[in-house]
Amino acid sequence: MSGNTHDVMVIGAGFAGMAAALFAAQAGLSVAQSGVTGGIDFSTGFIDLMGVHPVAEGVRWDDPWAAVEAVSRDCSKHPYARMNRPDMEAAIDGFTDFLASQGLEYTGHADRNCRALTPAGTVKRTWRVPRTAWKGVLALESAAPTVIVDFHGLKGFSGRQLVEMRKATWPGLRTARVTFPRGSGELYPEHMAWALADPKYRAKLAEAVAPHLGDAEYLGFPAVLGLVDPGRVVAHLEELTGRQVFEIPTIPPSIAGPRLRGAFDRGLPPLGVRTLSQATVTEAGMDRDGFRFVVGRGGGKTEVRAGAAILATGRFFGKGLMADRHAIREAVFDLPVVQPETREQWHDREFFNARGHAANASGLEVDELFRPLARDGRPAHERLFAAGAILAHQDWMRMKCGAGLAITSAWRAVQGLRQGVD
Amino acid sequence: MEIMETRVLILGGGATGTGLARDLALRGVDCLLAERRDINAGASGGNHGLLHSGARYVASDAAAAIECREEGELLKRLAPQCIEDTGGLFVAVQGDDENYIANFESMCAASTVPTRPLDLAEARHLEPALSDRLIAAYATEDASVDPFMLSLDNLAQAVDKGARYLRNAKLVGFEMDGGRIARSVFLNQTAGERFAIEAEIVVNATGAWAGMVAALAGAHIDILYSSGSLLVTQDRLTTRVVNRLRKAADSDILVPGGTVSVLGTTSVTIDSPDLCRPTVAEADAIIDDARAMIPVLETTRYIRAYAGVRPLVMVAGVGDARSVSRNFSLIDHEKDDVDNFVTITGGKLTTYRLMAERTGDLVCAKLGVDAPCTTRIEPLPASTRGEWTEPGLGPRRWIGERDGDDIILCECEMVSRKAVNQIIDGMDGQYGSSLLNGIGLRSRVGKGPCQGGFCGLRVTGHLYDEGYVSGLRGVHEMHAFTRRRWRGLRPVLWGLPLVQADLQEALYCGALDLELEADARDDGGDL
């Protein structure tokens, strides 16, 4: 077992964990980070800030800052109620600047949410989209003549579904199904993206879509346009087709996760982050001096000591929360979890119930510094912080605040941590 | 209003109705089956899938025990494609009623139900999942049956022999003419239009809904609605059917079915069969009780729950649901002054054929037809309509017969695009309120660990691609399908199923905003 001591251990490798590791490293702290592929692999790649409030009424907001203000006012325990706008902007800009430095540019409107197409044909409001999706936002806004391309063998992405769903307000939307220039049978976005790293296949793809272009101004593809430098692939396809090209996310397994993860895998180690990737914390202990973790199992075990820790382990899917038949528990330190009294109350009888499910607002209660509280109502540890979806009193899935909450609460956790260190 | 004619109108497409359609068609009697929703939408689709040896009933109802034994033997021989002849065990654990145990063998003998005492080590060797606190064990001849394949195969042969059927045909009322039903009026739920059927005889085979249907004709049947919930495990826990050796109670049967096991059941009296759905409390009660028999039930992964309603026909003076006879009731409504109306309800899946036979006999007597029933000797042919309900068929077909451009839409159960097309073809255009639910009923789509989270999206995309849906219809389909799956998921949301549900909501709501785009629509009923 090898050992090492760090200023902070970040537990979790989703949006919150990645952001926490980034912000802590940028602040000059020595950082270790653990965590397996989490929710990030199932994301659209969009960065939602705030889109719906009150959830029960399904009120959608174009101005996310007004929505943040409203939710902070109406739900005083929502994590956003403990933040301020300059910090939140700094956090998200810091995050997207880092991604841009790794070849993944993000963009959006200056002061309002984008409306972006999803693979279900729905339109969602989101704050920042990958630059490769931006022209899609413009095409949708202007309802310009557009062709959505889909592929034989790529399941879960139907151009026809998008057209049918949107045809009432977007009559110029068409679709064309083509054969992908490399590989036959079943196709996967990641393989397609690797293929398109080669300009030869981009040329062949452009040839395949050429007969379908007609009067289209825009050309939309499922998100398969390159893994490491999608901006270049998109630009090349624009040059080859003479059309504005954009990507639409696909359902998992999508390319968004590998792109984001690749950016962090490339960008965090040079900042001094020690990543123990694809390994989870198997033992955790804390005392007055700090924290001791064992990461991984068997021969690959690593012991990590840290003066502080940030818990960014997510919810049930991220394995930050666990449930048996009787109760919801926090997985690493067994911290108290705010939750409904009985399992009967966890979930509503209707999946799509407008109020959402009570279990979604369960999680960790934190203080002003984003330190989780112990059973006595005091911080569980002076230097233990929490960020992201594990926080209680929010429903990111229904409020559309997932990545935004992850990034901004990671920022706050690192701020709190620095106050302690300074 | 369109008017169709037939000699015999069968209301209800469960095991009894489809069995009767086959029975009559084999006798050469013209018949038409009309089902409100879909095949096995009621109790025929909401049970264990247990082919009773009869041993369950030896203490309470010797006649039922004998019927089960005889019918079980017949079906194993005549419909082997629907049955897995697993054999069964009856086991007792410390604390169970020792008098009941002591009398079990002689009660079985009295009902001619074969049984063989096992020593405890042998029982645990046969089924290692059994508790080490076993105090008695017997081998019996229980088996598991695929109720969907059974009904679909019955219907398929009926149609081959000239019977017709309509799904998504909701009975609105009867037009009476003196002491007869002159016309039965329906709503076609696919097209939203009314139509009528004129028949010489109307058979009410609507199970738990039989009382409501009879009332439309002015006849009266008192039915107690007993809802039973069941849990499906992710893995198959035993090779055989395992019964608790005690007086009939909740949670005393574990039935293997392909790659899973089904555990149940409860008995909760409800006010209307339309209110039947599994609950969190029932799931907990079932596990808390059954783990004494099979301890791994405490820790195993459950993938969903479901519920069905037993239609228990009340006889004056009988109290609780468990003591009401599980035998079937065949009622000639001549006694209610409706001459051409017959109700068949109650009973068990195991005796569905006998129920169809007796009903067929009565119908033929009333029609003056003297063709005898042949389902006692005639094998039930396997059809292509039922085959995709079989666990494990997807992977076998995929590996054995796939062609180059086919792709898998349901990855958990390996149902391909071509298989989905074949299933849709088998639905004869009668899609009703939800095509996706119809596909789910006829296949393993939505039944694996993802419970529809991924395959629901992929199959929806495919429905658009093939032109089966247009406009916002596909998203309405997604809603209907998700609502239906959720009923079964909600009671078992802890551990891994909760992780899966968290992912599904992240995808459907967090990523796709599906909760905002389309109205939630009530599609009624449970499966």
Interface residues (C-beta under 8 A of the other chain):
Chain A: G39 F42 S43 T44 V52 G58 R60 T118 P119 A120 G121 T122 V123 K124 H152 G153 K155 G156 F157 S158 R160 Q161 E164 M165 K167 A168 R177 S184 G185 E186 P249 I251 P252 R315 F316 F317 K319 M322 A323 D324 R325 T342 R343 E344 W346 H347 R349 E350 F351 F352 A354 G356 H357 A359 N360 W396 M397 R398 K400 G402
Chain B: R277 T279 V280 A281 D284 I287 G404 D405 I407 I408 L409 R417 F454 L457 R458 T460 G461 H462 Y464 D465 G467 V469 S470 G471 L472 R473 G474 V475 M478 H479 T482 R483 R485 W486 R487 R490 L493 W494 G495 L498 V499 A501 D502 L503 E505 A506 L507 Y508 C509 G510 A511 L512 D513 L514 E515 L516 E517 A520
